[in-house]
Amino acid sequence: MKTLPWLPVLFVVCLSLAGCNGRHPTKKPDPTKGSVTGIVICEDTGKPARFATVNLTAAPAKDNKGKDEDPLPALESADTDLDGRFRMEAVEPGRYYAFATLEGYLDPQRAIDFTRLEGLANDRERGLEAIREWKEQMVEVTVSAHRSSEVTVRVLRAAEIAGIVTYDDGSPAIGMHFQLLRKTGTNSWTGVGLALFSDWKIPATSDGRGRYTLTNLPAGEYKVCALLPADDEDAAPRVCLGNTFRSKNASTVKVQVGETANGADIVIPLTGLRNVAGTVTAVSDGHPVGRGKVQLLYADDREVARKSSLLEDGSYTFGFVPDGSYILQVSGVADADQKTDGKTKARPAQTYVDKEMPLVVAGDMEDVNIPVAATPPDKTPTH
């Protein structure tokens, strides 16, 4: 499981994944606390939202004051029954926001701009921004000791994008993951979703006929990229809508609330994709350097084409690289621990200077060595 450098947005991430641990057990009543009861309604049908997840998160102070080290908001969750009703017991008195999630309806994991949140100064600012972005989908409720508070929560039917991924010989591309970018109000593009409990921000994959559907989306303009098999999203080669390898050149699709935008088809080429592999070694004696990050950047604008971490033997591999001009970049480089007789023995602490080198890919390249110089003793590492 991946961890986050910040956690105040957990109430819109973990809870939207059914509380992170599946269905929610009912707490026993506590006379020193309050309870929350209510119903969840599907906005588009007016019918009960059956087996939805209801989430309760503590509202920030009215003045929004607080310190970054303040405790995380309290979290409560419950599931609705066949009538769309729910009950939460033993809720601490205070102000809360309630919201609900259900497959096919708007989900905070798809609607919140996590790229924006990551650029904020501290955890509290991120938490407040997450609440601001999701505020329209929340209902405020005040909980008092010895009392039951009633609330009605509505879920809004989400937008969907659907298409087929095939190879250029017409066969279906099965098991592809997807990257989704949404256009912001400032005409920039932000990634959709958050890889919290997996290596993929969007869990959907193409089926046995190459068909896919991306659900729970807010209205907007999107770019869709199919991700070829890899260990995680960062390492995955991609082919985007418009059959381009680069997201900046991808075609876009617009979709409204409650609408499914069909025909977002992607074709993956079977030729012209190369393997690039090699080793990072120390200039001093040629030994492999086993810790660090390797990135393949497009030469014209330094957009990241691929990224990977070094293996302990100093090797790296990029698969399915289209022909073209690149910059090969290594950073954060250091010696890996060495194992002798089953015990770990570290080399003398040594870091290395970041390095870039041009690379023209026109065929498979299996031995691209990158020599790196040791960081001078009187210098701090550049990474």
VEXDREN-2710 file (C-alpha; in Angstrom, 1 decimal):
% VEXDREN-2710
k/r/px/py/pz
1/MET/0.0/0.0/0.0
2/LYS/1.3/3.4/-0.9
3/THR/1.4/6.2/1.7
4/LEU/0.7/9.9/1.1
5/PRO/2.9/12.8/2.1
6/TRP/-0.3/14.4/3.5
7/LEU/-3.4/12.9/4.9
8/PRO/-6.2/15.5/5.6
9/VAL/-7.9/14.6/2.4
10/LEU/-8.3/11.0/3.6
11/PHE/-12.0/11.7/4.3
12/VAL/-12.6/12.0/0.6
13/VAL/-10.2/9.3/-0.5
14/CYS/-10.3/6.4/2.0
15/LEU/-14.0/6.8/2.7
16/SER/-14.9/6.9/-0.9
17/LEU/-13.3/3.4/-1.1
18/ALA/-16.0/2.0/1.2
19/GLY/-14.0/3.1/4.3
20/CYS/-10.9/1.3/3.1
21/ASN/-11.9/-1.9/4.7
22/GLY/-15.2/-2.9/3.0
23/ARG/-18.6/-2.7/4.6
24/HIS/-19.0/-0.8/7.8
25/PRO/-19.9/-2.4/11.2
26/THR/-22.5/-0.6/13.2
27/LYS/-21.3/1.0/16.5
28/LYS/-23.1/0.5/19.7
29/PRO/-25.0/3.6/21.1
30/ASP/-23.1/5.7/23.6
31/PRO/-25.1/7.9/26.0
32/THR/-22.3/10.5/26.1
33/LYS/-22.4/11.0/22.3
34/GLY/-25.0/11.6/19.6
35/SER/-26.2/9.7/16.5
36/VAL/-26.8/10.6/12.9
37/THR/-29.6/9.1/10.8
38/GLY/-30.9/9.8/7.4
39/ILE/-31.5/8.8/3.8
40/VAL/-29.5/9.0/0.6
41/ILE/-31.4/9.8/-2.6
42/CYS/-30.3/9.5/-6.2
43/GLU/-30.7/12.9/-7.7
44/ASP/-31.5/11.6/-11.2
45/THR/-34.2/9.1/-10.3
46/GLY/-35.5/10.3/-7.0
47/LYS/-35.1/6.8/-5.7
48/PRO/-33.2/5.6/-2.6
49/ALA/-29.4/5.1/-3.0
50/ARG/-29.2/1.4/-1.9
51/PHE/-25.9/0.2/-0.5
52/ALA/-24.3/3.5/-0.8
53/THR/-21.5/4.6/1.6
54/VAL/-22.3/7.6/3.7
55/ASN/-19.3/9.5/5.0
56/LEU/-19.1/12.0/7.9
57/THR/-16.1/14.3/8.3
58/ALA/-15.6/17.0/11.0
59/ALA/-16.1/20.5/9.6
60/PRO/-13.3/23.0/10.1
61/ALA/-13.7/25.9/12.5
62/LYS/-15.8/28.8/11.2
63/ASP/-12.8/31.0/11.2
64/ASN/-10.7/28.3/9.4
65/LYS/-8.0/28.9/12.0
66/GLY/-5.8/26.1/13.1
67/LYS/-2.3/24.7/13.0
68/ASP/-0.8/22.3/10.5
69/GLU/-0.2/19.8/13.4
70/ASP/-3.8/19.9/14.5
71/PRO/-5.4/16.4/14.7
72/LEU/-7.0/15.0/11.6
73/PRO/-10.7/15.4/11.3
74/ALA/-12.8/12.7/12.8
75/LEU/-14.1/10.1/10.4
76/GLU/-17.4/8.2/10.5
77/SER/-19.0/6.0/7.8
78/ALA/-22.0/3.8/7.4
79/ASP/-23.9/1.9/4.6
80/THR/-27.4/2.4/3.4
81/ASP/-30.0/-0.3/3.4
82/LEU/-32.7/-1.3/0.8
83/ASP/-34.6/1.9/1.7
84/GLY/-31.5/4.1/1.3
85/ARG/-31.5/4.7/5.0
86/PHE/-28.5/4.7/7.4
87/ARG/-27.7/5.2/11.1
88/MET/-24.4/6.2/12.8
89/GLU/-24.1/5.7/16.5
90/ALA/-21.6/7.0/19.0
91/VAL/-20.7/10.2/17.1
92/GLU/-18.7/12.8/18.9
93/PRO/-20.7/16.1/19.3
94/GLY/-19.7/18.8/16.8
95/ARG/-20.2/20.1/13.3
96/TYR/-19.8/17.7/10.4
97/TYR/-20.2/17.4/6.6
98/ALA/-22.0/14.4/5.3
99/PHE/-21.7/13.0/1.8
100/ALA/-22.2/9.7/0.0
101/THR/-20.6/7.7/-2.7
102/LEU/-22.1/5.1/-5.0
103/GLU/-20.9/3.5/-8.2
104/GLY/-22.1/5.5/-11.2
105/TYR/-22.4/8.7/-9.2
106/LEU/-20.0/11.6/-8.6
107/ASP/-16.9/10.5/-6.6
108/PRO/-14.5/12.8/-4.8
109/GLN/-11.6/10.7/-6.1
110/ARG/-12.5/11.8/-9.6
111/ALA/-13.7/15.4/-8.8
112/ILE/-11.0/16.8/-6.6
113/ASP/-7.8/18.4/-8.1
114/PHE/-5.1/16.5/-6.2
115/THR/-2.4/18.2/-8.2
116/ARG/-3.6/21.5/-6.8
117/LEU/-3.7/20.1/-3.3
118/GLU/-0.1/18.9/-3.5
119/GLY/1.0/22.4/-4.4
120/LEU/-0.4/23.9/-1.1
121/ALA/1.8/24.8/1.8
122/ASN/0.6/22.4/4.6
123/ASP/-1.8/19.7/5.5
124/ARG/-4.4/22.0/6.9
125/GLU/-4.6/24.1/3.7
126/ARG/-4.9/20.9/1.7
127/GLY/-7.7/19.7/3.9
128/LEU/-9.6/23.0/3.6
129/GLU/-9.1/23.0/-0.2
130/ALA/-10.4/19.5/-0.5
131/ILE/-13.5/20.5/1.5
132/ARG/-14.0/23.6/-0.7
133/GLU/-13.8/21.6/-3.9
134/TRP/-16.3/19.0/-2.7
135/LYS/-18.5/21.4/-0.7
136/GLU/-21.5/21.4/-3.1
137/GLN/-21.8/17.6/-2.6
138/MET/-21.8/17.9/1.2
139/VAL/-24.6/18.5/3.7
140/GLU/-23.7/20.1/7.0
141/VAL/-25.0/18.5/10.2
142/THR/-24.6/19.3/13.9
143/VAL/-24.4/16.4/16.3
144/SER/-25.3/16.9/20.0
145/ALA/-25.0/14.6/22.9
146/HIS/-28.1/12.5/23.8
147/ARG/-29.7/13.4/20.5
148/SER/-30.2/12.0/17.0
149/SER/-29.6/14.3/14.0
150/GLU/-31.5/13.7/10.8
151/VAL/-29.9/14.4/7.4
152/THR/-30.8/13.9/3.7
153/VAL/-27.9/13.4/1.3
154/ARG/-28.2/13.4/-2.5
155/VAL/-25.8/11.8/-4.9
156/LEU/-25.4/13.2/-8.4
157/ARG/-25.3/11.0/-11.5
158/ALA/-21.7/11.2/-12.8
159/ALA/-20.4/11.5/-16.4
160/GLU/-18.7/8.5/-18.1
161/ILE/-16.2/8.1/-21.0
162/ALA/-16.3/4.8/-22.9
163/GLY/-14.4/3.4/-25.9
164/ILE/-12.4/0.5/-27.3
165/VAL/-8.7/-0.1/-27.2
166/THR/-7.2/-2.2/-30.1
167/TYR/-3.9/-2.9/-31.6
168/ASP/-3.3/-1.7/-35.1
169/ASP/-3.9/-5.2/-36.5
170/GLY/-7.5/-5.0/-35.2
171/SER/-7.1/-7.3/-32.2
172/PRO/-8.4/-6.1/-28.8
173/ALA/-6.0/-4.6/-26.3
174/ILE/-7.0/-6.5/-23.2
175/GLY/-6.2/-5.5/-19.6
176/MET/-5.0/-1.9/-20.4
177/HIS/-5.1/0.6/-17.5
178/PHE/-5.9/4.3/-18.2
179/GLN/-4.6/7.7/-17.4
180/LEU/-7.2/10.5/-17.3
181/LEU/-6.5/14.3/-17.5
182/ARG/-9.1/16.9/-16.9
183/LYS/-9.0/20.5/-18.1
184/THR/-9.0/23.1/-15.2
185/GLY/-10.5/26.5/-15.1
186/THR/-7.0/28.0/-15.9
187/ASN/-6.8/25.9/-19.1
188/SER/-4.1/23.6/-17.6
189/TRP/-4.5/19.8/-17.2
190/THR/-4.6/17.9/-14.0
191/GLY/-4.5/14.2/-13.4
192/VAL/-7.7/12.5/-12.3
193/GLY/-7.7/10.1/-9.3
194/LEU/-5.2/9.2/-6.7
195/ALA/-3.1/6.0/-6.4
196/LEU/-3.7/5.4/-2.7
197/PHE/-4.1/1.7/-2.4
198/SER/-2.8/0.5/-5.7
199/ASP/-0.3/1.7/-8.4
200/TRP/-3.1/3.0/-10.6
201/LYS/-5.1/6.2/-10.2
202/ILE/-7.9/4.8/-12.3
203/PRO/-8.7/1.1/-11.4
204/ALA/-10.7/0.4/-14.6
205/THR/-9.1/-1.9/-17.2
206/SER/-10.1/-2.9/-20.7
207/ASP/-12.1/-6.1/-21.0
208/GLY/-11.7/-9.2/-23.2
209/ARG/-12.9/-7.2/-26.2
210/GLY/-10.8/-4.1/-25.4
211/ARG/-13.8/-2.2/-24.2
212/TYR/-13.5/0.2/-21.3
213/THR/-15.7/2.7/-19.3
214/LEU/-14.3/5.4/-17.0
215/THR/-17.0/6.2/-14.4
216/ASN/-17.8/8.6/-11.6
217/LEU/-16.5/11.7/-13.4
218/PRO/-17.5/15.3/-13.0
219/ALA/-18.6/17.1/-16.2
220/GLY/-15.6/18.5/-18.1
221/GLU/-13.1/18.1/-20.9
222/TYR/-10.7/15.2/-20.7
223/LYS/-7.7/13.5/-22.3
224/VAL/-7.6/9.7/-22.1
225/CYS/-4.5/7.6/-22.4
226/ALA/-4.2/3.8/-22.5
227/LEU/-1.4/2.5/-20.3
228/LEU/0.4/-0.6/-21.5
229/PRO/1.3/-3.3/-18.8
230/ALA/3.9/-2.2/-16.3
231/ASP/4.5/-2.3/-12.6
232/ASP/2.8/1.1/-12.0
233/GLU/1.5/4.1/-13.7
234/ASP/4.8/6.0/-13.7
235/ALA/6.6/3.2/-15.5
236/ALA/3.8/2.5/-18.0
237/PRO/4.1/3.4/-21.7
238/ARG/1.0/5.2/-22.9
239/VAL/-1.0/5.8/-26.1
240/CYS/-3.5/8.6/-25.9
241/LEU/-6.7/9.5/-27.6
242/GLY/-5.9/10.5/-31.2
243/ASN/-3.3/7.6/-31.3
244/THR/-0.4/9.7/-30.1
245/PHE/2.2/8.9/-27.5
246/ARG/2.2/12.3/-26.0
247/SER/-0.6/13.6/-23.8
248/LYS/0.0/17.2/-25.0
249/ASN/-1.0/16.1/-28.6
250/ALA/-4.0/14.0/-27.4
251/SER/-7.5/14.6/-28.7
252/THR/-10.0/15.6/-26.1
253/VAL/-13.5/14.6/-25.2
254/LYS/-16.2/16.7/-23.5
255/VAL/-18.8/15.1/-21.3
256/GLN/-21.8/16.4/-19.3
257/VAL/-23.3/15.3/-15.9
258/GLY/-25.2/12.1/-16.4
259/GLU/-23.9/11.6/-20.0
260/THR/-21.8/8.8/-21.4
261/ALA/-19.3/10.0/-24.1
262/ASN/-18.9/6.9/-26.3
263/GLY/-16.4/6.4/-29.1
264/ALA/-13.2/7.3/-27.2
265/ASP/-11.3/4.7/-29.1
266/ILE/-7.5/4.2/-29.0
267/VAL/-5.3/2.2/-31.4
268/ILE/-1.9/0.9/-30.1
269/PRO/0.8/0.4/-32.8
270/LEU/2.7/-2.9/-32.9
271/THR/5.8/-1.5/-34.7
272/GLY/8.2/1.3/-34.0
273/LEU/8.4/0.7/-30.3
274/ARG/11.8/0.0/-28.8
275/ASN/13.5/-1.2/-25.6
276/VAL/16.0/1.1/-23.9
277/ALA/18.0/-0.5/-21.1
278/GLY/21.3/0.1/-19.5
279/THR/23.2/0.6/-16.2
280/VAL/24.2/3.5/-14.1
281/THR/27.9/3.2/-12.9
282/ALA/30.3/5.2/-10.9
283/VAL/33.0/7.1/-12.8
284/SER/35.6/6.2/-10.3
285/ASP/35.7/2.5/-10.6
286/GLY/32.8/1.4/-12.8
287/HIS/30.8/-0.3/-10.0
288/PRO/27.0/-0.2/-10.5
289/VAL/25.1/2.5/-8.5
290/GLY/21.9/0.9/-7.2
291/ARG/19.7/3.7/-5.9
292/GLY/18.2/6.6/-7.8
293/LYS/15.6/7.6/-10.4
294/VAL/16.0/7.4/-14.2
295/GLN/13.7/9.5/-16.4
296/LEU/13.3/9.6/-20.2
297/LEU/12.3/13.1/-21.2
298/TYR/11.2/14.3/-24.7
299/ALA/14.0/16.5/-26.0
300/ASP/11.9/19.3/-27.3
301/ASP/10.0/20.3/-24.1
302/ARG/11.3/17.9/-21.4
303/GLU/7.9/16.2/-20.9
304/VAL/8.4/13.0/-19.0
305/ALA/8.0/10.0/-21.4
306/ARG/8.9/7.4/-18.8
307/LYS/10.3/7.1/-15.3
308/SER/11.8/4.3/-13.3
309/SER/13.9/3.5/-10.2
310/LEU/17.2/1.8/-10.4
311/LEU/17.5/-1.8/-9.4
312/GLU/20.2/-2.8/-6.9
313/ASP/22.5/-3.9/-9.7
314/GLY/22.3/-0.4/-11.2
315/SER/20.2/-1.4/-14.1
316/TYR/17.1/0.2/-15.6
317/THR/14.7/-0.7/-18.5
318/PHE/12.2/1.2/-20.5
319/GLY/9.9/-0.7/-22.8
320/PHE/7.8/0.3/-25.7
321/VAL/9.7/3.6/-26.4
322/PRO/8.7/5.3/-29.7
323/ASP/11.5/6.4/-32.0
324/GLY/12.6/9.9/-31.4
325/SER/15.0/12.3/-29.5
326/TYR/15.1/12.2/-25.8
327/ILE/17.1/13.3/-22.7
328/LEU/18.1/10.5/-20.3
329/GLN/18.2/11.9/-16.8
330/VAL/19.4/10.3/-13.6
331/SER/18.9/11.9/-10.2
332/GLY/19.0/11.1/-6.5
333/VAL/21.8/8.6/-7.2
334/ALA/23.6/6.8/-4.3
335/ASP/25.2/3.4/-3.6
336/ALA/22.9/0.6/-2.7
337/ASP/23.5/-1.6/0.4
338/GLN/25.7/-4.6/-0.4
339/LYS/24.8/-8.0/1.0
340/THR/27.6/-10.3/2.1
341/ASP/27.0/-13.8/3.6
342/GLY/23.3/-13.1/4.1
343/LYS/24.1/-9.9/6.1
344/THR/23.7/-6.3/4.9
345/LYS/26.9/-4.4/4.6
346/ALA/26.6/-0.8/3.4
347/ARG/29.3/0.8/1.3
348/PRO/30.8/4.0/2.7
349/ALA/28.1/6.6/2.3
350/GLN/28.4/8.0/-1.2
351/THR/26.1/10.1/-3.4
352/TYR/26.5/11.1/-7.0
353/VAL/25.9/14.2/-9.1
354/ASP/22.7/14.2/-11.1
355/LYS/23.3/13.8/-14.8
356/GLU/21.6/14.2/-18.2
357/MET/22.6/12.9/-21.6
358/PRO/21.0/13.1/-25.0
359/LEU/19.6/10.0/-26.6
360/VAL/18.3/9.3/-30.0
361/VAL/16.1/6.1/-30.2
362/ALA/15.9/4.5/-33.6
363/GLY/16.0/0.9/-32.6
364/ASP/16.5/-1.3/-29.5
365/MET/19.2/-0.1/-27.2
366/GLU/20.2/-2.6/-24.6
367/ASP/23.4/-1.2/-23.1
368/VAL/23.1/2.5/-22.5
369/ASN/25.6/3.1/-19.7
370/ILE/25.4/6.3/-17.7
371/PRO/28.6/7.1/-15.7
372/VAL/28.0/9.4/-12.8
373/ALA/30.6/11.3/-10.8
374/ALA/30.7/11.2/-7.0
375/THR/29.5/14.3/-5.1
376/PRO/32.5/16.3/-4.0
377/PRO/33.2/16.1/-0.3
378/ASP/32.6/19.8/0.2
379/LYS/29.4/19.9/-1.8
380/THR/25.9/18.9/-0.9
381/PRO/24.0/16.5/-3.2
382/THR/22.1/18.3/-6.0
383/HIS/19.0/16.1/-5.6
END
